[in-house]
């Protein structure tokens, strides 16, 4: 079959003219400036990405990301360079193109074509294994001071942070002291959710009746944001929270402020908090004038609240729809104390 190659040849001629007009140096400059624009963090989201890390976990993620990108370019950039070269050199044009019908294979070239990608994959696999072992979320971080313990409960559509040793709790705001390890234990009292603080720690899932762990440490004062990355319904986009990294003195002042301005987190208050609502909607119901506009403060009446949330799914009896947070009927029926969803 005789293919009509007139249009592709004309297109290639236009491309050659355009290449000569722009120039090799100008093209490289535009390419690398565009690459920097997309890779470097912008001020609007700089504190919400691992590209501007606030701790060693996010810093290791950033290092792994750039190494993976650089090694991948070893295999990708030659493709972008050689494709136009081959098109020009072997194009179908009388007297210009090179015709090599008997060229089937070339040993050194085959070795490069298969060997380089193999080495890239091998190195990336080793780096991924090393980074995964180093960033194990269950591995406790050793510090000069004891870790701050935080219990996290995923609700629709907000996160509840319990500081059991300090006997306080918050919604919409997580505050940790700088240079102090943070040891988290997480669960959900509704559907499966995904907890993530990009600038500090990796992502980890939470499920009802189960617990997961996350350990991190902040090495810089600052502010970032955490969120739920697992879609959970109409309020999913608002399930975010501020993360404040303070000095030890400022952290203790914040604890005192929560104790002074917080309301008691008793079973009745938790039942209202666990209903399907965003933090803003719950702010209108529970907030006092002394609380900030983006957070709720509580004092604990039951230090075993987190354990009771987890264990009520392990009694062997199913929960009714009125007893299960995340359902439309939650809190509308008579209150029951026993039962679990298998």
Protein Blocks (a to p, Z undefined) as FASTA:
>chain_A
ZZdfklmmmmmmmmmmmmmmnopmlmmmmmmmmmmmmmpccfklmmmcfklccbfklmmm
mmmmmmmmmmmmmmmmmmmmmmmmmmmmmpccehkaccdfklmbdfklmmmmmmmmmmmm
mmmmmmmmmmmmmmomklccddfbdcddddddddddddddddfknopacehiacddehia
cddddddfbdcdddddfklmccddddehiacddddddfbecddddddfbdebjklmmmcc
ddddddfklmmmmmmmmmmmpccddfklmmmmmpccdfklmmmmmpcfkbcfkbccdddf
blklmmmmmmmmmnopacdfklmghiakgokaccdfbdcdZZ
